[in-house]
Amino acid sequence: MDELDEEEFARLCQAVYRSRRARPRYMAAAGDLFADPIWDMMLDLYIASQRGQLTTVTNACVAADVPQTTGLRYIEKLTSRGLAVRYSHLKDKRMLGLELTPEAKGAIEDMLRELARLLGEAGYRREMMPSLLKAV
């Protein structure tokens, strides 16, 4: 499969995020076993970045479906490991923005490239992708 453009990266990442969040609907008894809030945060931050959107710490907690106090602990882990950075929000100084580091963004893109390659091996062709990855 050819290189993905920015919107295709965003749509593929959105599909990964949505499929992750859908798992408990199909296996309700195992719902809490599927929790991966830091990954959910990272996927959401990546999607926002690809679409030129600013993300706040609060939005990241919502995307991870965790209480803000828990989300703040996870954000601390992300920032201490060099995966994300916090900054004063450009529009409202009372809010903290959050974004992936270039290294974390590159790692997610590598994973998405691998996923696209695997889909290609499974028989999905590039022209099938728009219907597979409905615009969200």
TORLO-695908 format. One record per residue (C-alpha): residue number from 1; x, y, z. Coordinates in Angstrom, 3 decimals. Layout:
N
PT num       xx       yy       zz
PT NUM        X        Y        Z
...
//
This chain:
136
PT num       xx       yy       zz
PT   1    0.000    0.000    0.000
PT   2    1.283    3.501   -0.812
PT   3    2.189    5.977    1.922
PT   4   -0.830    7.316    3.796
PT   5   -1.579   11.036    3.740
PT   6   -2.363   13.006    6.909
PT   7   -6.127   12.513    6.695
PT   8   -5.735    8.784    6.021
PT   9   -3.466    8.498    9.057
PT  10   -6.110   10.331   11.127
PT  11   -8.954    8.144    9.829
PT  12   -7.042    4.917   10.386
PT  13   -6.128    6.031   13.915
PT  14   -9.772    6.973   14.552
PT  15  -10.808    3.477   13.428
PT  16   -8.297    1.919   15.845
PT  17   -9.596    4.131   18.677
PT  18  -13.259    3.401   17.902
PT  19  -12.664   -0.350   17.593
PT  20  -10.875   -0.323   20.942
PT  21  -13.733    1.535   22.589
PT  22  -16.319   -0.834   21.025
PT  23  -14.896   -4.059   22.452
PT  24  -16.865   -4.002   25.723
PT  25  -20.137   -3.814   23.733
PT  26  -19.414   -7.255   22.318
PT  27  -17.979   -8.832   25.466
PT  28  -19.732   -7.113   28.339
PT  29  -18.466   -9.586   30.951
PT  30  -14.882   -8.667   30.073
PT  31  -15.487   -4.917   29.721
PT  32  -13.085   -3.704   32.402
PT  33  -10.369   -6.057   31.111
PT  34  -10.108   -3.929   27.978
PT  35   -9.087   -0.737   29.765
PT  36   -6.071    0.888   28.157
PT  37   -6.525    4.569   29.018
PT  38   -2.993    5.745   28.217
PT  39   -3.230    4.259   24.724
PT  40   -6.664    5.854   24.285
PT  41   -5.174    9.223   25.270
PT  42   -2.318    8.811   22.825
PT  43   -4.644    7.849   19.965
PT  44   -6.898   10.819   20.704
PT  45   -3.921   13.191   20.877
PT  46   -2.663   11.853   17.556
PT  47   -6.039   12.310   15.842
PT  48   -6.336   15.877   17.166
PT  49   -2.813   16.668   15.994
PT  50   -3.476   15.349   12.497
PT  51   -6.580   17.506   12.270
PT  52   -4.914   20.637   13.616
PT  53   -6.965   20.643   16.819
PT  54   -5.722   21.653   20.256
PT  55   -6.309   19.175   23.058
PT  56   -6.623   19.983   26.727
PT  57   -5.706   17.822   29.673
PT  58   -9.429   17.570   30.420
PT  59  -10.185   16.356   26.887
PT  60   -7.487   13.702   27.217
PT  61   -9.114   12.421   30.408
PT  62  -12.490   12.254   28.651
PT  63  -10.955   10.374   25.693
PT  64   -9.474    7.841   28.120
PT  65  -12.790    7.534   30.006
PT  66  -11.111    8.028   33.372
PT  67  -11.645   10.468   36.254
PT  68   -9.497   13.576   35.985
PT  69   -7.320   12.633   38.969
PT  70   -6.511    9.271   37.353
PT  71   -6.007   10.932   33.982
PT  72   -3.543   13.391   35.499
PT  73   -1.457   10.490   36.844
PT  74   -1.439    8.928   33.375
PT  75   -0.509   12.237   31.772
PT  76    2.386   12.515   34.211
PT  77    3.583    9.106   33.029
PT  78    3.320   10.194   29.393
PT  79    5.241   13.415   30.002
PT  80    7.918   11.847   32.224
PT  81    8.647    9.251   29.528
PT  82    8.891   11.851   26.779
PT  83    5.716   10.811   24.976
PT  84    3.704   13.996   25.523
PT  85    4.194   17.605   26.580
PT  86    1.935   19.938   28.529
PT  87    1.743   23.619   27.686
PT  88   -0.300   26.691   28.573
PT  89   -3.337   26.724   26.336
PT  90   -3.043   29.408   23.686
PT  91   -6.608   30.707   24.048
PT  92   -7.218   30.292   27.761
PT  93   -4.227   30.435   30.111
PT  94   -6.236   28.692   32.839
PT  95   -6.292   25.535   30.727
PT  96   -3.409   23.175   30.039
PT  97   -2.881   21.858   26.544
PT  98   -1.417   18.453   25.821
PT  99    0.225   17.069   22.701
PT 100    2.348   14.138   21.646
PT 101    6.067   14.569   21.189
PT 102    7.368   14.130   17.636
PT 103    8.854   10.768   18.703
PT 104    5.514    9.489   20.009
PT 105    3.705   10.754   16.916
PT 106    6.283    9.005   14.705
PT 107    5.868    5.749   16.638
PT 108    2.076    5.859   16.176
PT 109    2.549    6.515   12.462
PT 110    4.881    3.508   12.255
PT 111    2.180    1.388   13.918
PT 112   -0.460    2.735   11.519
PT 113    1.783    1.985    8.520
PT 114    2.170   -1.561    9.802
PT 115   -1.591   -1.861   10.237
PT 116   -2.148   -0.602    6.681
PT 117    0.424   -3.136    5.435
PT 118   -1.318   -5.956    7.298
PT 119   -4.687   -4.881    5.889
PT 120   -3.118   -4.974    2.437
PT 121   -1.852   -8.498    3.081
PT 122   -5.375   -9.445    4.157
PT 123   -6.669   -8.344    0.777
PT 124   -7.831   -4.812    1.468
PT 125   -6.867   -2.537   -1.369
PT 126   -6.339    1.193   -1.059
PT 127   -9.535    1.952   -3.007
PT 128  -11.473   -0.054   -0.387
PT 129  -10.144    2.047    2.476
PT 130  -12.594    4.971    2.303
PT 131  -15.548    2.633    2.851
PT 132  -13.627    0.647    5.443
PT 133  -12.603    3.797    7.294
PT 134  -15.724    5.886    6.990
PT 135  -15.011    9.565    7.512
PT 136  -15.627   10.296   11.161
//
